[in-house]
Amino acid sequence: MTARSLFLGSCLAAGSLLASPLLLADTLYLHVQGIASDQGQVVVQVYDSEQHWLSDKPEHMVLRFKVDAAEVVSNPKLALPLPYGRYAIQVFQDLDSNGKLRTNWLGIPREPVGTSNNATGRMGPPKFDDASFEFSAENPEHKLDMVNI
């Protein structure tokens, strides 16, 4: 392989990274309030469709990341790289750091949880439409409260 073909290959690879939706994203500032302790991690899961709302499969999420709970306690404002659009967010404090929301046998969360719009469900989880909001240049921030159910 010549130096020129290596350079061209590098340029093409860099170009494909620049085309990535998250790299072209704006920043949604999510204020997570009510973290009770600095134990474990805070897991943020962002969805853009009712069909996949609250799925635990990463491929059904627009964005999923974890941050130490101690960091969120000291700075509750998280920066999420997202393109403008309609989203619903679930956040939970993963107290045992297993990467999953712990629930009881009925599916009720046993770890602190919060959803966008502070949406709550009746006899089940909140609906996507109740939790969804429009992220835009005019609406760059969103707040949610963590609760123990």
N, C-alpha and C positions, 0 to 999 in steps of 0.2 A: 504494500500500500504506500503510495507516495505521500509526501507532505501536503500536497495540494488536496488530495482526496480526503486526508484526515481533517484538514481545515474545513472543507465543504461539508463533511459529515458532522463536524462539531457545530457548524452554523445551522444546519438543518435541525439538529437535536435542540439547539437553543431556541430556534424558531418555534418548534412544537411546544416547548415549555411556555413560551410567551403566549401561545394560543390557549393555554389552559384556562378554563373559566375562573378558577380561584385566583390565578395570578392577575387576571384582568378585573378582579373584584374590587368593590368598594369596601368600606369597613362599617359593620354594624356594631355599635357599642352596647353591650348587654350588661345591665346592672343586676347582679345576683345578690339579693338581700336575704338575711336570715340564716346564714350559715352558722350553726350552733357551736361548732368546734373546729379545730384545725386538724382533726383526724381524717385520714384517708385522702381521697381525691374527689374532685368535682368533675362530673362527666356532662358534657354539653352535646346534645343531639338535635340537629336541625333537619326538618322535613319540609318538602314542598308539595306533598300530595296527600290527600285523604286516604288513598289506597295503602300507603306505606306508613301512615301515622302510628307512632309508638312501636314500630317494628324494632327488634334488637339486632337486625342484620345491617352491618355497615353499608352494604351496597344499596340499601333502601333509604339511606340518609344523604342529604346534601353535604353535611359536614358533621364530623364527630371528633371531639378531642377531650383529653383529660388534663387537668391541672391540679397541683397539690392544693388541698383545701386551705392550708395555711396561707398560700398566696392570695386566695380569694378573700379570706378573712381580712388580710391587710390591704387588699385592693379589689373591691367587688366589681370593678368595671372591666369587663372582658372585651377584647377586640376580636370580632369574627370577620374573616375575609369572605364576603359573599357578594354576588352580583345582586343588583336591585331585583326585587320580586316579592312574592307572597310566601310567607314561611310560618311554621309553627315550631316551637322549641320546647324540648323537655330537658330539664337539668336535674340530676340527682347527685347526692353526696354518697359516694361509694365508700362507706365506712370500713369495710373489710378489704378494700382494694382488689376485688376479684373481677372487676370490669363489668359487672352485671348489677341491675337493680334487684335487690333481695325483696321478695314478696312472701306473704303467707299463702296457705293453701287455697284461699279465695282469690289470690292475685292482688291483694291490697299491699302497697309498698310498706316495707319495714325499714326503709332508709329515707332520710329527708328528700323531698322531691318538689319540683316547681315546674310550672308550664307557662308559656307566654300568655299574656293577658290575664294571668293568674286564674286561668280557666279551671273550673272544677266539674267533675262529672256527677251524675245522679245514677246511683246503682251501677257504677262502672267508671271507666276513665273519661276524661274530658273529650269532647268531639273536636276534630280538626278545625271545623269552622269557628268554634268558640275560642280556640287557641291561636288561630292564624291572624296575621297582621301584615300590613304592607310596609316593606323596607324600601325607602326611597331617599333621594337627596333632601326632601322636606321632612323625612321621618328617619333620622340616622341613629336613634337611640331607642332602647326598649328596656323595661324593668320587669323583674319577676321576683316573687317572694318564695323562699323555700319553706315548706311546712312538713310536719310529721303527721301522717294520717293514721 
